[in-house]
Amino acid sequence: MELKNGRIDLRMEFKIITAILQEEFGLKEVTVKPLYGYDNKNYWVRSSQGKCIFKTYSNYKGLLEVVEAENQLLLHLQLKGIQEIPKPIPFVDGSFLKVLTIGEQSNLCRLLTFVEGTFMGDAPLNSDIICALGHYAGQLDRALLDFDHVALRARTWEWDLQSVQLNKKYLAAIASPKKRNLVSYFFQQYEYWVLPLLPQLRKATIHNDLNEWNILVQENNVLGVIDFGDCTHSQLINEVAIMATYVFYASEEPLQWAEPLLGSYHSVLPLEEKEISLLYYLIAMRLCTSVCNSAHTAANDPNNTYASVSEEKAWILLYKWLEIGAIKAENSFRRAVGLPKKDTPSMAQALADRKKHLSTILSISYKKPILMQRAAFQYMFDHQGNSFLDAYNNIPHVGHQHPMVVEAGQRQMGKLNTNTRYLYDLLPAYAERLLAKFPKSLNKVFLVNSGSAASDLAIRLAKAHTGLQNLLVMEHGYHGNTQIGINISDYKFNHPKGQGQSSHIHKTILPDTYRGQYHKNDGTAGKAYANEAIHNIKSLSQPLAAFISEPIVGCGGQVPLAKGYLKPLYSTIREQGGVCISDEVQTGFGRLGNVFWGFEQQDVGPDIVVLGKPMGNGHPMGAVVTTAEIAASFEKGVEFFSSFGGNPVSCAIGLAVLEVMEQEKLRENALEVGNHYMGLLKELGKEYPCIGDVRGSGLFIGMDMVREGSKEAHTSLAQHVKNALREQYILVSTDGPHDNVIKSKPPLCFTKANAEKVVDRIQGILKGYKA
């Protein structure tokens, strides 16, 4: 026998198969064509007796009982009157299974009838076909309710949704960190929402692979189903989840098929409420199973195209599924089977509870408040299931509920959480990883709970080091909610309801190249603004302990400091014995795109850096980074201690945030997406003069709304845009002295498509705006 690379010559292979079919089954006038499956090799056969499928299993150890169970299942369905399914054809000796030698290899073999029809994957979907599918699947599963087999109960493998966690070992094969983390997110959701309820769900024998290439249709009807090779004993709802997955990913609007599919299935075999409640996550898990196995197969068998045939569609639906969210999907499924929407808290009650227990000094966003329940990456979901694109919240820096951050916090919380008076590895590990992002001179870190606490501590450090009290702050600056924070925040102390400016606080004019005195942002305006500030500093009767400013002044209206402003100013401060503080609470950790820290855009090195919001991705963290010399001065005073600053859980979360940023290249994403986003907004400004200025860097963007023909702030228009976007499920906010600047500082996982959606909606709002 001729072998090529250890394999039988194709002609010889067909000759052997033909002989087997003639001798073992009595077939005549045999023609054979290969069909390649996922785990086995199959052949399409034509003979004088008709068409059939010859199935072979080379690695059949452990499969013998399962294949025998499948044959019994098919015979059972025949007795139940289920039409158009493969029927086992007996060997001439009456058996349905045999081990035969093909070439030099033993194979488990069997023969099934061929079922005619058009694959659903080749037919345009419509409501009639979807209804027919749901009805057929309901009949199929109802017929299987009284079929059981020990081999199917014992079967445990990756394609059974009750064993879906077996696929986690394939996560590493997904090359893209962003995609890998999306799958990890859905695994976490499954473990949280589904696993505790799994034992309560009905179990039965199911087909387990009702995909578009196993379903046969004709016109607007479902003829039958083939390929029962994945049949197993599992949760009944898994059958529905798998079927729904392959129906949904063929549509731009997946949930449009929920009612015909689930409604028709439910009319034959009623679904339980708790099963419906988990369907969203089970569909996600089928998609995750698909992409995990495709990635694993691609890594180990690049020539196997069969295994990855549906991968692209699976990824597309997985991203859509993320945006749709669990609440909206469940309400759609409930409606499909005649259940009412789940009871949710009323907005009126939520507001009443808030007012009852909390001070009204805590503000609420938007004219129409939002009762939020969940969030994921760049999306947030309200109590009714509406999905909001979050183009605003800069605290979830790497994305809401990022799985790596969640897992890091959960894991460490279950091991140890204490304070910095004890030794533990995570504290120096995080400090080292964080400080590696700074110039070598900034080599000491103090960990606290918030940006406010960090600003407070930074001023204490400055005063301890210099022995001075006077401080220089930026016009419209904001640095936190402690008393020191308010003292140094013009945004707070200069408010009509504010406490006023303290005698030791001095303020410098915001170097604004849009509304300010100097407009050329080529370095000349920055130098001119700096010279004015320097003149005022030198006229002070007492030297300054410190100067503090954000590189982009958020409350000033997302105003970047004019180019070249900080370098001469820093030099003057230091000449007089003061220190320079950069507040990077909002601008740090790569948000500006082309740099990791905002001060780098000004080509300066501060003496103290304040950190906050993004450090913990929503977990309360803050830090002050400074020099060894300044830290040594502070050490001469009383002990510094923060009860929660630098605790092991915070350090684990902080490390995870840095790891995600590197893995997913989020700084680079901020630059690329931010440039695209700002470019779109600037183009929009050419069409609508009410957009006076678009400014910022990376994903730190401000759009200044003005009255046409002037730079006069158009506050009412900005509020209209913000609230109109909210009604279209997009979150932005406003800022600036006149609250007329639309600000967008989304999680750094924001995409170009997200940016395009925001700008498209703004265009529609401006087009229809009437003052």
C-alpha positions in Angstrom: 0.0 0.0 0.0 1.4 3.4 -1.0 1.8 5.9 1.9 2.6 9.6 1.6 3.9 11.3 4.8 2.4 8.5 6.8 -1.0 8.8 5.2 -2.8 6.7 2.7 -2.8 7.8 -0.9 -6.3 9.3 -1.6 -7.1 6.9 -4.4 -6.2 4.0 -2.3 -8.2 5.4 0.6 -11.3 5.6 -1.5 -10.7 2.1 -2.8 -10.6 0.7 0.7 -13.7 2.7 1.8 -15.6 1.5 -1.3 -14.6 -2.2 -0.6 -15.8 -1.8 3.0 -19.2 -0.4 1.9 -19.7 -3.2 -0.6 -18.6 -6.0 1.7 -19.9 -4.8 5.1 -23.1 -3.1 4.0 -23.9 -4.8 0.7 -23.9 -1.5 -1.3 -23.5 -1.5 -5.0 -22.3 1.1 -7.6 -20.5 3.0 -4.8 -19.1 6.6 -5.2 -17.2 8.2 -2.3 -16.3 11.8 -1.5 -14.5 13.0 1.6 -16.2 15.2 4.3 -14.0 16.5 7.0 -15.4 16.9 10.5 -14.1 18.4 13.8 -12.9 15.2 15.5 -13.5 12.5 12.9 -13.3 11.8 9.1 -16.5 11.3 7.2 -17.5 10.3 3.7 -20.4 11.2 1.5 -21.6 8.0 -0.3 -23.8 7.4 -3.3 -24.9 3.9 -4.3 -27.6 2.2 -6.1 -29.5 2.0 -2.8 -29.3 5.8 -2.3 -27.1 8.4 -0.5 -25.6 7.9 3.0 -22.8 9.1 5.2 -20.0 6.8 6.3 -18.4 7.9 9.6 -15.0 6.9 10.9 -13.4 7.6 14.2 -9.6 6.9 14.4 -9.3 8.1 18.0 -12.3 6.1 19.3 -11.0 5.0 22.7 -13.6 6.4 25.1 -16.0 7.2 22.2 -17.3 3.7 21.7 -20.0 3.9 24.3 -20.9 7.5 23.3 -21.3 6.5 19.6 -23.4 3.6 20.6 -25.6 5.9 22.7 -26.0 8.2 19.7 -27.2 5.3 17.6 -29.7 4.3 20.2 -30.8 7.9 20.4 -31.5 8.1 16.7 -33.4 4.8 16.8 -35.4 6.2 19.7 -36.3 9.4 17.8 -37.5 7.2 14.8 -39.9 5.5 17.2 -41.1 8.9 18.4 -41.9 10.0 14.9 -39.2 12.7 14.5 -38.7 13.2 10.8 -35.7 13.9 8.7 -32.9 12.8 11.0 -30.0 10.5 10.1 -31.0 6.8 10.6 -28.4 4.2 11.5 -27.9 1.6 8.7 -26.9 -1.9 10.0 -23.9 -3.8 8.8 -24.8 -7.1 6.9 -24.4 -8.9 10.2 -27.1 -6.6 11.9 -24.7 -4.6 14.0 -24.5 -0.8 13.9 -20.9 -0.3 14.9 -17.7 -2.1 14.0 -13.9 -1.5 14.3 -12.3 -1.9 10.9 -8.8 -1.4 9.5 -8.4 1.4 7.1 -4.9 1.4 5.8 -2.9 0.5 8.9 -5.1 2.2 11.4 -8.1 0.9 13.3 -11.3 2.9 13.0 -14.7 2.8 14.6 -17.1 2.8 11.7 -20.9 3.3 11.1 -23.2 4.3 8.3 -26.1 6.8 8.4 -28.8 7.7 6.0 -28.3 11.0 4.1 -30.8 13.7 4.9 -31.7 16.0 1.9 -32.2 19.7 2.3 -30.7 23.2 2.3 -28.5 24.2 5.2 -30.0 27.0 7.2 -26.6 28.7 6.8 -27.3 29.0 3.1 -30.8 30.3 3.4 -32.0 33.9 4.2 -33.6 33.9 7.6 -37.1 35.1 8.2 -39.7 34.9 11.0 -41.4 31.8 9.5 -38.1 29.8 9.4 -37.2 30.9 12.9 -40.7 29.9 14.2 -40.4 26.5 12.5 -37.0 25.9 14.0 -38.2 26.7 17.5 -41.2 24.4 17.0 -39.0 21.6 15.6 -36.4 21.9 18.4 -39.2 21.8 21.0 -40.6 18.6 19.5 -37.1 17.1 19.3 -36.3 17.8 22.9 -39.7 16.7 24.1 -39.1 13.4 22.3 -35.8 13.0 24.1 -37.2 13.7 27.6 -37.6 9.9 28.2 -34.3 8.9 26.6 -31.3 8.3 28.8 -28.0 6.6 28.5 -25.2 6.3 31.0 -22.5 7.2 28.5 -24.1 10.5 27.8 -24.4 11.3 31.5 -20.8 10.4 32.0 -19.6 12.5 29.0 -17.6 15.5 30.0 -16.0 17.8 27.4 -15.6 21.4 26.3 -18.6 21.5 24.1 -21.1 20.8 26.9 -22.1 24.1 28.4 -22.3 22.6 31.9 -18.5 22.0 31.5 -17.8 25.3 29.8 -15.0 26.2 32.3 -12.9 23.5 30.7 -12.4 26.0 27.9 -10.5 28.4 30.1 -7.4 26.5 29.5 -7.6 27.7 25.9 -7.7 31.4 26.8 -4.0 31.8 26.3 -4.4 30.7 22.7 -6.4 33.9 21.9 -3.7 36.1 20.5 -5.4 39.5 21.1 -5.3 40.6 24.8 -8.4 42.7 24.2 -10.4 39.7 22.8 -9.0 37.4 25.5 -10.1 39.8 28.2 -13.6 40.0 26.7 -13.9 36.2 26.9 -12.6 36.3 30.5 -15.2 38.9 31.4 -18.0 36.5 30.2 -16.4 33.6 32.1 -16.6 35.7 35.2 -20.2 36.6 34.6 -21.1 33.0 34.1 -19.3 32.0 37.3 -21.2 34.7 39.2 -24.7 34.4 37.8 -25.0 30.8 36.5 -22.9 28.4 38.5 -24.8 28.9 41.8 -28.1 28.0 40.0 -26.8 25.2 37.7 -27.9 22.4 40.1 -31.5 23.7 40.1 -31.9 23.5 36.3 -33.7 20.7 34.5 -31.5 18.2 32.7 -32.2 16.0 29.7 -30.6 14.4 26.7 -30.1 17.2 24.1 -28.7 17.5 20.5 -26.3 20.0 21.8 -25.2 21.5 18.4 -28.2 23.0 16.6 -26.1 25.3 14.5 -26.9 26.6 11.0 -24.9 23.7 9.3 -26.8 21.0 11.2 -30.3 22.4 10.5 -32.0 21.7 7.1 -34.6 23.9 5.7 -36.9 24.1 2.6 -38.7 27.3 1.7 -40.0 28.6 5.0 -39.9 25.3 6.9 -37.4 23.3 8.9 -37.1 19.8 7.4 -34.8 18.2 9.9 -31.6 18.1 11.8 -28.3 16.2 11.3 -25.1 15.5 13.2 -26.0 14.2 16.7 -22.3 13.7 17.5 -22.3 16.2 20.3 -25.5 14.8 22.0 -25.2 14.8 25.8 -27.1 14.8 29.0 -27.1 18.5 30.1 -29.3 21.3 31.2 -32.3 21.6 28.9 -31.9 25.3 28.5 -28.4 24.7 27.0 -30.1 23.4 23.9 -32.0 26.6 23.5 -28.9 28.7 24.2 -26.9 26.9 21.5 -29.7 27.1 19.0 -30.3 30.8 19.7 -26.5 31.6 19.4 -26.4 30.4 15.8 -29.7 32.2 14.9 -28.7 35.4 16.5 -25.2 35.8 15.0 -26.8 35.8 11.5 -28.5 39.1 12.3 -27.5 42.8 12.7 -30.2 42.9 15.4 -29.9 39.6 17.3 -32.8 40.1 19.6 -35.3 40.5 16.8 -35.4 36.7 16.5 -35.9 36.0 20.2 -39.7 36.1 20.1 -40.3 33.8 17.1 -37.6 31.3 18.3 -38.3 31.1 22.0 -42.0 31.6 21.6 -42.4 28.7 19.3 -40.1 26.4 21.4 -41.9 27.4 24.5 -45.3 26.5 22.9 -44.1 22.9 22.6 -41.9 22.5 25.6 -42.4 25.3 28.2 -39.3 27.0 29.6 -39.0 27.9 33.3 -38.4 31.4 34.5 -35.0 30.6 36.1 -33.9 29.1 32.8 -34.8 32.2 30.9 -32.9 34.3 33.5 -29.6 32.6 32.6 -30.0 32.4 28.9 -28.0 35.5 28.1 -24.9 34.1 29.9 -25.3 30.7 28.4 -25.4 32.2 24.9 -22.2 34.1 25.7 -20.6 30.9 26.9 -21.4 29.1 23.6 -19.7 32.0 21.8 -16.7 31.8 24.2 -16.5 28.0 23.7 -16.4 28.6 19.9 -13.7 31.3 19.9 -11.6 29.4 22.6 -11.6 26.2 20.6 -11.0 28.0 17.3 -7.9 29.7 18.8 -6.7 26.4 20.3 -7.1 24.6 17.0 -5.5 27.4 15.0 -2.5 27.2 17.3 -2.2 23.4 17.0 -3.6 22.6 13.6 -3.4 25.7 11.4 -4.7 23.8 8.3 -8.0 22.9 10.0 -10.3 25.5 8.5 -13.5 23.6 9.6 -12.9 24.4 13.3 -12.7 28.2 12.7 -15.5 28.4 10.1 -17.7 30.4 12.4 -15.1 32.3 14.4 -15.5 35.7 12.8 -19.3 35.6 13.3 -18.8 34.5 16.9 -16.5 37.5 17.7 -19.0 39.9 16.1 -21.9 38.6 18.1 -19.8 38.5 21.3 -19.1 42.3 21.0 -22.8 42.9 20.2 -23.7 40.8 23.2 -21.5 42.9 25.4 -23.3 46.0 24.3 -26.8 44.5 24.5 -26.3 43.5 28.2 -28.0 40.9 30.4 -31.0 43.0 31.5 -32.2 43.9 28.0 -31.7 40.4 26.7 -33.5 38.8 29.6 -36.5 41.2 29.2 -36.6 40.3 25.5 -36.6 36.6 26.3 -39.2 37.0 29.0 -41.5 38.8 26.5 -41.0 36.0 24.0 -42.4 33.4 26.4 -45.1 35.6 27.8 -43.5 36.6 31.1 -43.7 40.2 32.3 -40.5 42.3 32.6 -38.7 41.7 35.8 -39.7 44.0 38.7 -37.2 46.8 39.0 -36.9 49.7 41.5 -38.9 52.8 40.4 -37.0 56.0 39.6 -39.3 57.9 42.0 -38.5 55.5 44.8 -34.8 55.6 44.1 -34.8 59.4 44.3 -36.9 59.3 47.5 -34.6 56.9 49.2 -31.6 59.0 48.2 -33.2 62.2 49.5 -34.2 60.4 52.7 -30.8 59.2 53.7 -28.4 61.5 51.9 -27.7 65.2 51.7 -29.0 67.1 48.6 -25.5 68.6 48.3 -24.7 65.4 46.4 -25.5 66.2 42.8 -27.1 63.9 40.2 -26.2 63.9 36.6 -28.7 64.8 33.8 -32.2 66.3 33.9 -33.5 62.8 33.8 -31.4 60.8 36.3 -30.2 57.2 35.5 -30.7 54.3 37.8 -27.6 52.2 37.0 -27.4 48.5 37.7 -24.4 47.1 35.8 -21.4 48.0 33.6 -18.9 46.4 31.4 -15.9 47.9 29.6 -17.2 51.1 27.9 -20.9 50.3 28.5 -23.2 50.9 31.4 -26.7 49.4 31.9 -29.7 51.0 33.7 -32.4 49.2 35.6 -34.5 48.8 32.5 -31.7 47.3 30.5 -30.9 50.3 28.4 -27.2 50.2 27.2 -25.3 53.5 27.6 -22.1 54.1 25.8 -19.9 55.7 28.4 -17.9 58.5 26.8 -17.4 60.3 30.1 -16.4 58.2 33.1 -12.6 58.4 33.4 -12.4 56.5 36.7 -12.8 53.0 35.1 -9.6 53.7 33.3 -9.2 50.3 31.5 -12.9 49.6 31.3 -15.8 49.0 33.8 -15.5 45.6 35.5 -12.4 44.6 33.6 -11.9 40.9 34.3 -8.2 41.1 35.1 -8.8 43.9 37.7 -11.8 42.1 39.2 -10.0 38.8 39.4 -7.0 40.4 41.0 -9.1 42.1 43.7 -11.2 39.0 44.4 -8.1 36.7 44.6 -6.2 39.0 47.0 -9.3 39.8 49.1 -9.6 36.0 49.7 -6.0 35.8 50.9 -4.9 38.9 52.8 -5.9 42.5 53.3 -4.1 44.4 56.0 -2.2 47.7 56.4 1.3 48.9 55.7 2.6 48.2 59.2 3.0 44.6 58.1 5.4 43.3 55.5 3.9 41.8 52.3 5.3 41.4 48.8 2.6 43.3 46.9 3.5 46.7 48.4 7.1 46.9 47.2 6.1 45.1 44.0 3.5 47.7 43.1 5.7 50.6 44.2 8.5 49.4 41.9 6.1 48.8 39.0 4.6 52.3 39.4 7.8 54.2 39.9 9.3 52.6 36.8 6.8 54.8 34.8 8.5 58.0 36.2 11.8 59.8 35.7 14.5 58.3 38.0 14.5 61.3 40.3 10.9 60.5 41.3 11.7 57.4 43.3 9.5 57.5 46.5 5.8 56.8 46.7 3.2 57.4 49.4 0.0 55.4 48.8 -3.4 56.7 50.0 -7.1 56.2 49.1 -8.0 59.0 46.8 -6.7 61.9 44.7 -8.0 64.3 47.3 -5.9 62.6 50.0 -3.0 62.7 47.7 -3.3 66.4 47.0 -3.6 67.0 50.7 -0.4 65.0 51.4 1.5 66.6 48.5 1.0 70.1 50.1 2.2 68.7 53.4 5.3 67.3 51.8 6.0 70.6 50.1 5.7 72.6 53.3 7.7 70.2 55.3 10.5 70.3 52.7 10.6 74.0 52.1 9.6 75.3 55.5 7.4 77.8 53.6 3.6 78.3 53.6 2.7 80.3 50.5 1.2 78.4 47.5 0.6 79.2 43.9 -2.4 77.6 42.3 -4.0 77.7 38.8 -7.1 79.6 37.9 -10.1 77.2 37.8 -7.9 74.4 39.2 -9.4 71.6 41.3 -7.5 69.3 43.6 -9.9 67.5 45.9 -12.4 67.7 48.7 -10.3 67.9 51.9 -9.8 71.3 53.5 -6.4 71.7 52.0 -7.8 70.5 48.7 -10.4 73.2 48.8 -7.9 75.8 49.8 -5.8 75.2 46.7 -8.8 74.8 44.3 -9.9 78.0 42.7 -12.8 76.1 41.2 -14.1 75.7 44.8 -12.9 78.7 46.9 -13.8 81.1 44.1 -17.3 79.7 43.6 -20.2 82.1 44.6 -20.9 79.8 47.5 -17.2 79.2 48.2 -15.1 80.2 51.2 -12.9 82.7 49.3 -9.2 82.8 48.7 -7.0 82.3 51.8 -4.2 84.8 52.4 -1.4 82.3 51.8 -2.9 81.2 48.4 -1.9 83.0 45.2 -3.4 82.4 41.9 -2.0 82.6 38.3 -4.0 83.1 35.2 -5.0 80.0 33.1 -2.7 80.0 30.0 -5.7 79.5 27.7 -4.9 80.0 24.0 -8.6 80.0 23.0 -10.1 82.6 25.3 -7.0 84.1 26.9 -4.9 87.1 25.9 -2.3 85.1 23.9 -3.5 82.7 21.2 -0.5 81.3 19.2 0.0 77.9 20.7 3.5 77.5 19.2 5.4 78.3 22.4 5.1 82.1 22.2 1.8 82.2 24.1 3.1 79.8 26.7 6.2 82.0 27.2 4.1 85.1 27.5 1.8 83.6 30.0 4.7 82.3 32.0 6.4 85.7 32.0 3.4 87.3 33.5 3.2 84.6 36.2 6.9 85.0 36.9 6.6 88.7 37.3 3.8 88.3 39.8 5.8 85.6 41.7 8.8 87.9 42.0 6.6 90.7 43.4 5.4 88.5 46.3 6.7 89.5 49.7 7.2 85.8 50.7 8.6 83.0 48.6 6.4 80.1 47.5 6.5 76.6 49.1 4.9 75.1 45.9 3.1 75.6 42.7 0.4 73.0 41.8 -1.4 72.6 38.5 -3.0 70.0 36.2 -1.4 69.7 32.8 -4.9 70.1 31.3 -7.2 72.0 33.6 -10.4 70.0 33.7 -12.7 72.4 35.6 -11.4 75.2 33.5 -13.1 73.6 30.5 -10.5 70.9 29.5 -8.0 73.6 28.8 -4.4 72.3 28.1 -1.7 74.6 29.4 -0.2 76.6 26.6 2.9 75.0 25.1 6.1 76.0 26.8 4.4 77.4 29.8 5.7 75.2 32.6 9.4 75.1 32.0 10.2 78.8 32.8 7.7 78.8 35.6 9.1 75.7 37.2 12.6 77.2 37.0 11.5 80.4 38.8 9.6 78.4 41.5 12.7 76.3 42.2 15.0 79.3 42.2 13.0 80.7 45.1 13.2 77.5 47.0 9.8 76.1 46.1 8.8 72.8 44.6 6.6 72.0 41.6 3.6 69.7 41.8 1.8 68.1 38.9 -1.7 66.9 39.5 -2.1 63.9 37.3 -5.3 62.6 38.8 -7.1 63.0 35.5 -4.3 63.3 32.9 -2.1 60.4 34.1 -1.7 56.8 33.2 -1.6 57.2 29.4 -4.9 59.0 29.0 -3.3 61.8 26.9 -2.1 59.2 24.4 1.4 60.4 23.3 2.7 60.4 26.9 2.1 58.4 30.1 2.0 61.6 32.3 0.7 65.0 31.3 3.8 66.8 32.5 5.8 65.1 29.8 3.9 67.1 27.2 5.5 70.3 28.7 9.0 68.7 28.8 9.3 69.2 32.5 10.0 67.0 35.5 8.0 67.9 38.6 9.2 67.4 42.2 5.9 65.9 43.4 3.2 64.1 41.4 -0.4 63.6 42.6 -2.2 60.5 41.4 -5.8 59.2 41.9 -8.8 58.1 39.9 -7.4 55.7 37.3 -5.0 53.9 39.6 -7.6 51.4 40.8 -10.1 51.4 37.9 -12.9 52.3 40.4 -11.2 50.9 43.5 -10.3 53.8 45.8 -6.6 54.5 45.3 -4.4 57.6 45.3 -0.7 58.2 45.6 2.0 60.9 45.9 5.2 60.3 44.0 8.2 62.4 44.9 12.0 62.5 45.3 14.1 60.8 48.0 15.1 64.3 49.2 11.6 65.6 49.7 10.6 62.2 51.3 13.5 62.6 53.7 12.3 66.0 54.8 8.9 64.7 55.5 10.3 61.8 57.6 11.6 64.3 60.1 8.0 64.9 61.2 5.4 62.7 62.9 4.7 59.2 61.4 2.6 59.1 58.3 0.0 56.4 58.1 -3.0 55.7 55.9 -5.3 52.9 57.2 -6.1 51.7 53.7 -3.4 53.2 51.5 -1.2 50.6 50.0 -3.2 47.6 51.4 -2.6 44.3 49.6 -5.9 44.3 47.7 -5.3 47.8 46.4 -1.8 46.9 45.4 -3.0 43.8 43.5 -5.6 45.9 41.7 -3.1 48.6 40.9 -0.7 46.0 39.4 -3.6 44.6 37.4 -4.4 48.0 35.9 -0.8 48.5 34.8 -0.7 45.0 33.4 -3.9 45.6 31.4 -2.6 48.9 30.0 0.5 47.2 28.7 -1.2 44.1 27.4 -3.9 46.0 25.6 -1.7 48.9 24.6 -4.2 51.3 26.0 -2.0 54.4 25.9 -1.5 53.8 22.2 -5.2 53.2 21.8 -5.9 56.5 23.5 -3.7 58.3 21.0 -5.1 56.6 17.9 -8.8 56.7 18.9 -8.4 60.2 20.5 -6.9 61.7 17.3 -9.7 60.1 15.3 -12.3 61.4 17.8 -10.9 65.0 17.9 -10.6 65.0 14.1 -14.2 64.1 13.7 -15.3 66.8 16.1 -13.1 69.4 14.4 -14.7 68.5 11.1 -18.1 68.9 12.7 -17.0 72.3 13.9 -16.5 73.4 10.3 -20.2 72.7 9.7 -21.5 74.1 13.0 -19.9 77.4 14.2 -21.5 76.8 17.6 -18.5 74.5 18.2 -16.0 77.2 19.1 -13.0 75.0 20.0 -12.1 71.3 20.2 -9.1 70.7 22.5 -7.4 68.2 24.6 -5.2 65.2 24.0 -5.8 61.5 23.6 -9.0 60.6 25.3 -9.2 63.8 27.3 -11.4 66.0 25.1 -13.3 69.2 25.5 -15.7 70.7 22.9 -16.4 74.4 23.7 -20.0 75.4 22.8 -20.4 79.1 21.9 -22.9 81.5 20.4 -22.3 81.8 16.7 -19.9 84.6 15.6 -18.4 84.9 19.1 -16.6 83.1 21.9 -19.4 83.7 24.3 -20.2 80.6 26.2 -23.4 78.9 25.1 -24.3 77.1 28.3 -27.9 76.2 27.4 -26.7 74.5 24.1 -24.1 72.5 25.9 -26.7 71.3 28.5 -29.1 70.5 25.6 -26.4 68.4 23.8 -25.5 66.6 27.0 -29.1 65.7 27.9 -30.0 64.9 24.3 -27.1 62.5 24.2 -28.3 60.9 27.4 -31.7 60.3 25.8 -29.8 58.5 23.0 -27.9 56.4 25.5 -24.6 58.2 25.3 -22.9 59.6 28.4 -20.9 62.8 28.3 -20.8 65.7 30.8 -20.1 69.5 30.8 -17.5 71.6 32.5 -15.8 75.0 32.5 -16.5 78.2 34.4 -19.8 78.6 32.4 -20.5 74.9 32.2 -20.5 75.1 28.4 -17.8 72.6 27.5 -18.8 69.1 26.5 -16.2 66.8 28.1 -15.5 63.3 27.0 -13.0 61.2 28.9 -14.1 57.6 28.3 -12.4 54.4 29.4 -9.3 53.8 27.4 -10.9 50.7 25.7 -13.0 53.2 23.7 -13.0 52.4 20.0 -13.1 54.5 16.8 -16.6 53.1 16.1 -17.6 54.4 19.6 -16.2 57.8 18.8 -18.0 57.9 15.4 -21.2 57.0 17.1 -20.9 59.9 19.6 -20.0 62.4 16.8 -22.8 61.2 14.6 -25.4 61.7 17.4 -24.0 65.1 18.2 -24.4 66.1 14.5 -28.0 65.0 14.6 -28.7 66.9 17.8 -27.1 70.1 16.4 -29.0 69.8 13.2 -32.3 69.7 14.9 -31.5 72.3 17.6 -33.7 75.4 17.9 -32.7 78.0 20.5 
